[in-house]
């Protein structure tokens, strides 16, 4: 009851300037330095309300952002951004950071086309030092920024905020191993909102932690040190004795953390929602002008009942009714179908194992994990380890199936090459979220896996358009004895009639052998290709070749179909450089004109329909491009 009264009191004392709330007036984090602690608590309530309202409308990462509000406010109160540079590992928990750094007015555009990113984005604001999106990279980046500051003669601090989940990523430990340079001004904030970092050693540890993190303790400590330094001879002896006694008590009651074992100054764990304590600790850590770790304990979803009760559900959400919360989706998707296939096949094949990297729910593996717990491995945010581990499973006769998002699978190139392909081992890799991914933006578009993995020897790649083709591709992958990749998009199959002749590796429209223009493609954009062909048929004969197995290509079989083709448009919802389209064009060099319509560079942010429109993957845009190519070349041989 006391907590409720306190919360109402905070809200009633929200500071207003010119009729506006603090957040509405907050165009710089410098304002935080003049607020009282109570006013800052009220601002935290206001920020949570803004985040809940915006994410319920636009979708986004909710639970982790609600848990990090006080930590973010305390950091901006103690440090001086943008001179002091902030990095949020992954970046999806930076919403409060965006709100207090001048982006409150445009926060309603979060994750929208031409709006602000759902992650830290270099170039969006001077307060975002670099672009973030993948786990485990922030500490290496922060070390680089801090080292550059020292070399440049700057006294700026670098702050890296790292979630406990990211501590399962090996790159963090590579960076920690490089933290021996004590002259770097670097604060590492470890946000513990689930995984235990410090050992649970009972009341004495909690008492010592509480004592060591109070402002009174620090003041007493400094006064005592100053007095002892002034005492000749005996002062130094007493100081050494007290420090030794302190280390003895700590060794008895408190186990060292991994950070202390690596020689890094450590504070915590600290209540991540206690502003006074956070401010004291951050000031103390900053005062030493060296590398320090502060471990904060926060509650995911804080301030929103549904998210507090089920933080996993509210990690990343689509738009929802905030009064009712996120409702279970009854619609099918490739993710769900892939999970069902795995569970179904595992019932009759005891060799099938499923692996994922901290994404069991997101990749549809919850059912498998419950039915076959001994054959399910969630390795944490360690995609590289998942693939090499799978190589060991395969070597001893099992059938590992690794399920990852396309964007995160970018990390496993060396492991596929050295630890699987070179060893001549079979591996099935299911790639989810391939092609455009709405909302998450530039760091999460699944468009680079094909160019990366076609370079790996002994690899074949499938791109099913339907659930039936997903099932067939999965069975072929399990039986192949190779590295077999099955890639599919976020969401479900596109409904519609398909008048096609079916073969194992591809399908094609009936008129393809007489067509003068052919649209070759694969996956989800095949629907747009069929629409474009129908439009083109009003002027010239057009056909569609739809690949099911996209790599390697059987050029002899395909060439036998394209007898009349003068021009082929290869439509690819992926990177143009190194993609299947370029390989197709090279294979048909001298036989007919081929132009590739694919994505050049990185892809931006927006809804799926907006991305298709912007990058020309609608039937109208495809038709316009092909007609333009024909009008530029009277012979029909488009350049």
KOLKOLSE-802101 format. One line per 5 residues: number of its first residue (from 1); for each residue x, y, z of C-alpha. Coordinates in Angstrom, 1 decimal, m for minus. Example, Ala and Ser with C-alpha at 12.3 -4.5 7.8 and 13.67 -1.06 7.14 Angstrom:
# residues 2
1	12.3 m4.5 7.8  13.7 m1.1 7.1 .
//
This chain:
# residues 639
1	0.0 0.0 0.0  2.8 2.4 0.8  4.4 1.8 m2.6  1.1 2.7 m4.3  0.7 6.0 m2.3 .
6	4.3 6.9 m3.1  3.8 6.3 m6.8  0.7 8.5 m6.8  2.5 11.2 m4.9  5.3 11.2 m7.5 .
11	2.8 11.5 m10.4  1.1 14.4 m8.7  4.4 16.3 m8.3  5.4 16.0 m12.0  7.3 19.2 m12.8 .
16	5.7 21.4 m15.5  7.4 24.2 m17.4  5.1 26.5 m19.4  2.3 24.1 m19.1  4.3 21.2 m20.4 .
21	5.7 18.2 m18.5  9.4 17.6 m18.0  9.6 15.2 m20.9  7.9 17.6 m23.2  10.5 20.2 m22.4 .
26	13.4 17.8 m22.3  15.5 18.6 m25.4  18.8 17.8 m23.7  19.8 15.4 m20.9  21.4 18.4 m19.1 .
31	17.9 19.1 m17.7  18.2 16.0 m15.6  21.1 17.5 m13.6  18.8 20.2 m12.1  15.8 17.9 m11.2 .
36	15.3 16.6 m7.7  15.3 12.9 m7.2  11.5 12.9 m6.7  11.1 14.9 m10.0  13.3 12.3 m11.7 .
41	11.1 9.5 m10.4  8.1 11.3 m11.9  9.9 11.7 m15.2  10.6 7.9 m15.1  6.8 7.3 m14.8 .
46	6.2 9.7 m17.7  8.8 7.9 m19.8  7.3 4.5 m19.1  3.9 5.8 m20.1  5.3 7.1 m23.4 .
51	7.1 3.9 m24.2  4.0 1.7 m23.4  1.8 3.9 m25.5  4.2 4.1 m28.5  5.1 0.4 m28.5 .
56	1.5 m0.7 m28.3  0.8 1.4 m31.4  4.0 0.6 m33.4  5.4 m2.6 m32.0  8.9 m2.9 m30.6 .
61	10.9 m4.0 m27.7  9.0 m3.3 m24.5  10.0 m5.3 m21.4  13.7 m4.5 m21.5  13.1 m0.8 m22.1 .
66	10.7 m0.5 m19.2  13.3 m2.1 m16.9  16.1 0.3 m17.8  14.5 3.7 m17.3  16.0 4.7 m13.9 .
71	19.5 3.4 m15.0  19.3 5.5 m18.1  18.2 8.6 m16.2  21.0 8.2 m13.6  23.7 7.7 m16.2 .
76	22.6 10.9 m18.1  22.6 12.8 m14.8  26.1 11.7 m13.9  27.8 11.7 m17.4  27.9 14.5 m20.0 .
81	26.5 13.2 m23.3  27.2 13.6 m26.2  30.8 14.3 m25.1  30.6 11.1 m23.0  29.5 8.5 m25.5 .
86	26.8 5.9 m24.7  26.5 2.4 m26.2  23.6 0.1 m25.5  24.5 m3.5 m26.4  22.0 m4.7 m29.1 .
91	20.5 m1.2 m28.8  16.9 m2.4 m28.4  16.8 m1.1 m24.8  17.7 2.5 m25.7  14.1 4.0 m25.8 .
96	14.6 6.0 m22.6  17.9 7.2 m23.9  16.2 8.4 m27.1  13.5 10.2 m25.1  15.9 12.2 m22.9 .
101	18.2 13.2 m25.8  15.9 15.4 m27.8  13.8 12.8 m29.6  10.6 12.9 m27.5  8.6 14.8 m30.1 .
106	9.4 12.3 m32.9  9.2 9.2 m30.7  5.8 8.4 m32.1  7.6 7.6 m35.4  9.5 4.7 m33.7 .
111	10.2 1.9 m36.2  8.1 3.6 m38.9  9.3 4.5 m42.4  11.5 7.6 m42.2  11.0 7.5 m38.4 .
116	13.5 6.9 m35.6  15.0 3.5 m35.2  14.1 0.9 m32.6  17.8 0.6 m32.0  20.7 3.0 m31.4 .
121	21.5 4.4 m34.8  24.7 6.3 m35.6  23.7 9.4 m37.6  20.2 9.6 m36.1  21.5 11.7 m33.3 .
126	24.8 13.0 m31.9  23.9 11.0 m28.7  24.1 7.7 m30.6  27.8 6.9 m30.9  27.3 4.0 m33.3 .
131	24.6 1.8 m34.8  23.7 m1.3 m32.7  21.6 m4.3 m33.5  23.5 m7.5 m32.7  24.4 m8.8 m29.3 .
136	27.9 m8.8 m27.7  29.6 m6.0 m29.8  29.3 m3.0 m27.5  32.2 m3.7 m25.2  34.7 m4.0 m28.1 .
141	33.3 m0.8 m29.6  33.5 0.9 m26.3  37.1 m0.1 m25.8  37.9 1.4 m29.2  36.1 4.7 m28.4 .
146	37.8 4.9 m25.0  41.3 4.1 m26.4  40.8 6.8 m29.2  39.7 9.3 m26.5  42.9 8.7 m24.6 .
151	45.1 8.9 m27.7  43.3 12.1 m28.7  43.9 13.7 m25.3  40.2 13.7 m24.4  38.9 13.2 m20.9 .
156	35.6 12.0 m22.2  34.0 8.8 m20.7  32.6 5.9 m22.6  29.5 4.1 m21.1  28.5 0.6 m22.3 .
161	25.2 m0.8 m21.1  25.1 m4.6 m21.5  22.2 m6.9 m20.8  22.9 m10.1 m18.9  21.8 m12.2 m21.9 .
166	24.7 m10.7 m23.9  27.1 m12.2 m21.5  26.5 m15.5 m23.1  28.1 m14.1 m26.3  31.8 m14.9 m26.5 .
171	32.8 m11.6 m28.0  32.1 m9.9 m24.6  34.8 m12.1 m23.0  37.3 m11.4 m25.8  36.7 m7.7 m25.0 .
176	36.9 m8.2 m21.2  40.2 m9.9 m21.7  41.4 m6.7 m23.3  40.3 m4.6 m20.3  43.7 m4.6 m18.6 .
181	44.4 m1.0 m19.6  43.4 0.8 m16.4  43.9 4.2 m17.9  40.8 4.1 m20.1  37.8 6.0 m18.9 .
186	35.2 3.3 m19.4  32.1 2.4 m17.4  30.5 m1.0 m18.1  26.9 m1.3 m16.8  25.7 m4.9 m16.7 .
191	21.9 m5.0 m16.6  20.9 m8.2 m14.8  17.2 m8.7 m15.4  17.1 m12.5 m15.4  20.4 m14.5 m15.5 .
196	22.3 m14.6 m12.2  25.7 m13.0 m12.4  26.8 m12.7 m8.8  26.7 m15.7 m6.5  23.9 m15.8 m4.0 .
201	25.7 m15.9 m0.7  23.1 m14.7 1.7  22.4 m11.9 4.1  26.0 m10.9 4.9  26.8 m10.2 1.3 .
206	23.6 m8.1 0.9  24.5 m6.2 4.1  28.1 m5.5 2.8  26.8 m4.5 m0.6  24.3 m2.1 1.0 .
211	27.0 m0.6 3.1  29.6 m0.3 0.3  27.2 1.4 m2.0  26.0 4.2 0.2  27.1 7.8 m0.2 .
216	28.0 7.9 3.5  30.3 4.9 3.0  32.2 6.6 0.2  32.5 9.9 2.2  33.8 8.1 5.2 .
221	36.2 6.0 3.1  37.8 9.1 1.5  38.0 11.0 4.8  39.7 8.1 6.5  42.2 7.7 3.6 .
226	43.1 11.4 3.7  43.7 11.2 7.5  45.8 8.1 7.2  47.9 9.5 4.4  48.8 12.5 6.7 .
231	50.0 10.2 9.5  53.7 9.5 9.2  54.8 5.9 9.1  51.9 4.4 11.1  49.3 5.8 8.7 .
236	50.4 3.7 5.8  50.6 0.6 8.0  47.1 1.1 9.3  45.8 1.7 5.8  47.4 m1.5 4.5 .
241	46.1 m3.4 7.5  42.5 m2.1 7.0  42.6 m2.9 3.3  43.9 m6.4 4.0  41.1 m6.9 6.6 .
246	38.6 m5.7 4.0  39.9 m8.2 1.4  39.8 m10.9 4.0  36.2 m10.2 4.8  35.3 m10.1 1.2 .
251	37.1 m13.4 0.5  35.1 m15.1 3.3  31.7 m13.7 2.4  31.8 m12.7 m1.2  33.0 m14.7 m4.2 .
256	34.8 m12.8 m6.9  32.9 m12.0 m10.1  34.4 m12.8 m13.5  35.1 m9.1 m13.8  37.2 m8.9 m10.7 .
261	39.0 m12.1 m11.7  40.0 m10.2 m14.9  41.2 m7.2 m12.8  38.3 m4.9 m13.4  36.9 m2.8 m10.6 .
266	33.4 m4.1 m9.7  30.4 m2.6 m7.9  27.2 m4.5 m7.2  24.7 m5.8 m7.5  22.7 m2.5 m7.2 .
271	19.0 m2.0 m7.2  18.5 m0.7 m10.8  15.4 1.2 m9.8  16.9 3.1 m6.8  17.9 6.5 m8.3 .
276	19.9 7.7 m5.2  21.9 4.6 m5.1  22.5 4.5 m8.8  23.7 8.1 m8.9  26.1 7.5 m6.0 .
281	27.6 4.4 m7.6  28.0 6.0 m11.0  29.7 9.0 m9.5  32.0 6.8 m7.5  32.9 4.7 m10.5 .
286	33.5 7.8 m12.6  35.7 9.4 m10.0  38.4 6.7 m10.5  39.0 7.5 m14.2  39.5 3.9 m15.0 .
291	37.6 0.8 m16.2  34.8 m0.2 m13.9  31.8 m2.5 m13.9  28.5 m1.7 m12.2  26.1 m4.6 m12.0 .
296	22.5 m3.4 m11.7  19.5 m5.6 m11.1  16.3 m4.5 m12.9  12.8 m5.8 m13.4  11.9 m6.5 m17.0 .
301	8.5 m4.9 m17.9  8.5 m2.7 m14.8  5.4 m0.4 m14.7  3.2 m2.5 m17.0  1.5 m5.4 m15.3 .
306	1.3 m7.7 m18.3  5.0 m7.2 m19.2  6.0 m7.8 m15.5  4.1 m11.1 m15.4  5.3 m12.4 m18.8 .
311	8.5 m10.5 m19.8  9.4 m13.0 m22.4  6.2 m12.4 m24.3  6.9 m8.6 m24.2  10.5 m8.7 m25.3 .
316	9.6 m7.9 m28.9  5.9 m7.3 m29.8  3.7 m6.3 m32.7  1.1 m3.6 m32.1  m1.4 m4.6 m29.4 .
321	m4.2 m3.3 m27.3  m2.5 m1.9 m24.2  m5.6 m2.5 m22.1  m5.8 m6.2 m22.9  m2.2 m6.9 m23.5 .
326	m0.6 m9.1 m26.2  m3.1 m11.8 m27.3  m2.0 m15.2 m28.7  m1.9 m15.3 m32.5  m3.9 m18.0 m34.2 .
331	m2.5 m17.3 m37.6  0.0 m19.7 m39.2  3.5 m18.7 m40.1  6.7 m20.2 m41.5  8.1 m20.0 m38.0 .
336	5.3 m22.1 m36.6  5.4 m24.6 m39.5  9.1 m25.1 m39.1  8.7 m25.8 m35.4  5.9 m28.3 m36.2 .
341	7.9 m30.1 m38.8  10.9 m30.5 m36.4  8.7 m31.9 m33.7  6.8 m34.2 m36.1  10.0 m35.6 m37.7 .
346	11.7 m36.0 m34.3  8.9 m38.4 m33.2  10.1 m41.0 m35.6  13.7 m40.1 m35.9  15.6 m40.2 m32.6 .
351	18.7 m38.7 m34.1  17.2 m35.2 m34.8  18.4 m32.5 m32.4  17.3 m28.9 m32.4  19.6 m25.9 m31.5 .
356	19.0 m22.2 m31.2  20.7 m19.1 m29.8  18.4 m17.7 m27.0  15.5 m17.7 m29.5  13.5 m20.8 m28.7 .
361	10.1 m19.0 m28.8  11.1 m16.7 m31.6  12.2 m19.5 m33.9  9.1 m21.7 m33.1  11.0 m24.3 m31.0 .
366	9.0 m24.1 m27.8  7.0 m27.3 m28.6  10.2 m29.2 m29.5  11.9 m28.1 m26.3  9.0 m29.4 m24.3 .
371	8.5 m32.7 m26.1  12.2 m33.6 m26.5  14.1 m31.7 m23.8  17.1 m34.0 m24.0  17.5 m33.2 m27.7 .
376	17.0 m29.5 m27.4  19.9 m27.1 m26.9  19.5 m23.4 m26.3  23.2 m22.2 m26.3  22.5 m18.6 m25.4 .
381	23.5 m15.8 m27.7  26.3 m17.8 m29.2  25.5 m18.6 m32.8  29.1 m19.5 m33.6  29.1 m22.1 m30.8 .
386	25.8 m23.5 m32.0  27.2 m24.4 m35.4  30.5 m25.8 m34.2  28.7 m27.8 m31.4  26.4 m29.2 m34.1 .
391	29.4 m30.4 m36.0  30.3 m32.5 m33.0  26.8 m33.9 m32.8  26.9 m34.7 m36.5  30.3 m36.4 m36.3 .
396	28.9 m38.9 m33.8  25.8 m39.8 m35.9  23.1 m37.3 m34.8  21.1 m35.0 m37.1  21.5 m31.4 m35.8 .
401	19.1 m28.8 m37.0  20.2 m25.2 m36.1  17.4 m22.6 m36.3  18.5 m18.9 m36.5  17.3 m15.6 m37.8 .
406	19.1 m14.7 m41.0  20.6 m11.5 m39.6  22.2 m13.4 m36.7  23.4 m16.3 m38.9  25.8 m13.8 m40.5 .
411	28.1 m14.6 m37.6  28.6 m18.3 m38.4  30.6 m18.1 m41.7  33.9 m19.4 m40.3  32.2 m22.1 m38.3 .
416	30.4 m23.4 m41.4  33.5 m23.3 m43.4  36.1 m24.7 m41.0  34.1 m26.8 m38.5  31.4 m28.3 m40.7 .
421	32.2 m28.1 m44.4  35.9 m28.8 m44.1  35.0 m31.8 m41.9  32.6 m33.1 m44.5  29.8 m33.1 m42.0 .
426	26.0 m32.8 m42.6  24.1 m29.9 m41.0  20.6 m28.6 m41.5  20.3 m24.8 m41.0  16.8 m23.3 m40.9 .
431	17.0 m19.6 m41.5  14.0 m17.6 m40.3  13.3 m13.9 m41.0  14.8 m14.0 m44.5  14.3 m11.1 m46.8 .
436	12.7 m7.9 m45.6  11.8 m7.7 m41.9  9.4 m4.9 m41.1  10.0 m2.5 m38.2  13.4 m3.7 m37.0 .
441	15.2 m1.9 m39.8  18.7 m1.8 m41.2  20.4 m4.2 m38.7  17.8 m6.9 m39.0  17.1 m7.3 m42.7 .
446	17.7 m10.9 m43.7  19.3 m10.1 m47.1  22.9 m11.1 m46.8  22.8 m14.9 m45.9  22.7 m16.0 m49.6 .
451	25.9 m14.2 m50.7  27.7 m15.4 m47.6  26.7 m19.0 m47.6  27.0 m19.8 m51.3  30.7 m19.4 m50.8 .
456	30.8 m22.4 m48.4  31.7 m25.6 m50.2  29.3 m28.6 m50.0  26.3 m26.4 m49.4  22.8 m26.3 m50.9 .
461	20.1 m23.7 m50.3  16.3 m24.0 m50.5  13.8 m21.1 m50.6  10.2 m22.5 m50.3  7.3 m20.3 m51.1 .
466	4.6 m22.5 m49.4  4.4 m24.6 m46.3  4.2 m27.7 m48.5  7.5 m26.7 m50.1  9.0 m26.0 m46.7 .
471	8.1 m29.6 m45.6  9.7 m31.1 m48.8  12.8 m28.9 m48.5  13.2 m29.9 m44.9  13.1 m33.6 m45.7 .
476	15.6 m33.2 m48.5  17.9 m31.3 m46.2  17.9 m34.0 m43.6  18.6 m36.6 m46.2  21.2 m34.7 m48.1 .
481	24.4 m35.5 m46.1  25.5 m31.9 m46.8  25.1 m28.5 m45.3  21.5 m27.8 m46.3  20.0 m24.3 m45.7 .
486	16.3 m23.8 m45.8  15.4 m20.1 m45.7  12.0 m18.5 m45.2  10.5 m15.1 m44.3  8.9 m13.7 m41.2 .
491	5.2 m14.2 m41.4  3.1 m16.6 m43.5  2.7 m17.8 m47.0  1.0 m15.6 m49.5  m2.3 m17.1 m50.6 .
496	m3.2 m17.2 m54.3  m3.6 m19.5 m57.3  m0.5 m21.0 m58.8  m0.9 m22.3 m62.4  2.5 m24.0 m62.6 .
501	4.3 m27.1 m63.8  6.1 m28.5 m60.8  9.5 m30.1 m60.8  11.7 m31.0 m57.8  14.0 m27.9 m57.9 .
506	11.8 m25.4 m59.6  8.3 m24.6 m60.9  7.3 m22.6 m64.0  4.3 m21.2 m65.8  2.9 m23.2 m68.7 .
511	3.8 m20.6 m71.4  7.5 m20.4 m70.4  8.9 m22.3 m73.4  7.3 m19.8 m75.8  7.9 m16.6 m73.6 .
516	10.1 m13.8 m74.9  10.5 m12.4 m71.4  10.9 m14.5 m68.3  10.8 m13.4 m64.7  13.0 m15.8 m62.7 .
521	12.7 m15.5 m58.9  12.3 m17.4 m55.6  10.5 m17.2 m52.3  7.9 m14.7 m51.2  8.3 m12.3 m54.1 .
526	7.1 m15.0 m56.5  3.6 m13.7 m56.0  4.6 m10.3 m57.4  6.4 m11.9 m60.3  3.2 m13.8 m61.3 .
531	1.3 m10.5 m61.1  3.9 m8.7 m63.3  3.8 m11.6 m65.9  0.0 m11.3 m66.1  0.4 m7.6 m66.8 .
536	3.1 m8.1 m69.4  1.1 m10.7 m71.2  m1.2 m7.9 m72.5  1.7 m6.8 m74.8  4.1 m9.7 m75.1 .
541	4.4 m13.3 m74.0  5.8 m13.6 m70.5  6.5 m16.5 m68.2  7.7 m17.1 m64.6  10.4 m19.5 m63.5 .
546	10.3 m20.0 m59.7  13.2 m21.6 m58.0  12.7 m23.9 m55.0  16.3 m25.0 m54.7  18.3 m21.8 m55.4 .
551	21.8 m23.1 m55.0  23.5 m24.7 m56.8  21.6 m24.1 m60.0  21.1 m26.7 m62.8  21.7 m24.4 m65.8 .
556	21.2 m27.1 m68.4  17.7 m27.9 m67.2  16.8 m24.2 m66.9  18.3 m23.4 m70.3  16.1 m26.1 m71.9 .
561	13.0 m24.2 m70.7  14.1 m20.7 m71.7  14.3 m21.5 m75.5  12.5 m18.4 m76.7  13.6 m16.0 m74.0 .
566	15.2 m12.8 m75.2  15.2 m11.1 m71.8  15.2 m12.5 m68.2  14.5 m10.4 m65.2  15.9 m12.1 m62.1 .
571	13.9 m10.8 m59.1  15.6 m11.4 m55.7  14.5 m10.2 m52.3  18.1 m10.2 m51.2  21.5 m8.6 m51.8 .
576	22.3 m8.0 m55.4  26.1 m8.3 m54.8  26.9 m12.0 m54.6  23.2 m13.1 m54.9  21.6 m15.8 m56.9 .
581	20.7 m13.3 m59.6  24.3 m12.5 m60.3  25.1 m16.2 m60.5  22.1 m16.8 m62.8  23.2 m13.9 m65.1 .
586	26.8 m15.4 m65.3  25.4 m18.8 m66.1  23.3 m17.5 m69.0  25.9 m15.1 m70.4  25.8 m15.2 m74.2 .
591	22.4 m17.0 m74.3  20.1 m14.1 m73.6  20.0 m10.8 m71.8  19.7 m11.0 m68.0  19.2 m8.1 m65.7 .
596	18.9 m8.5 m61.9  16.4 m6.6 m59.7  17.6 m7.0 m56.1  18.7 m4.9 m53.1  21.8 m2.8 m53.4 .
601	23.5 m2.1 m50.1  21.6 m2.0 m46.8  17.8 m2.0 m46.7  15.9 0.6 m44.6  13.0 0.7 m42.1 .
606	9.3 0.4 m42.7  6.3 m1.9 m43.0  6.5 m4.8 m45.4  4.3 m3.1 m48.0  6.4 0.1 m47.8 .
611	9.6 m1.9 m48.3  8.2 m3.7 m51.3  7.1 m0.4 m52.8  10.4 1.4 m52.0  12.6 m1.3 m53.4 .
616	10.4 m2.1 m56.4  9.0 m5.6 m55.5  5.4 m4.9 m56.4  3.9 m6.3 m59.6  3.4 m2.8 m60.9 .
621	7.0 m1.7 m60.3  8.4 m4.9 m61.8  6.2 m4.4 m64.9  7.3 m0.8 m65.3  11.0 m1.8 m65.1 .
626	10.7 m4.5 m67.7  8.7 m2.3 m70.1  11.3 0.4 m69.7  14.1 m2.0 m70.5  12.2 m3.1 m73.6 .
631	11.6 0.5 m74.7  15.3 1.2 m74.4  16.1 m1.6 m76.7  14.0 m2.0 m79.8  15.2 m5.5 m80.4 .
636	14.0 m6.7 m77.0  17.6 m7.3 m75.8  17.5 m5.1 m72.6  20.8 m4.0 m71.2 .
//
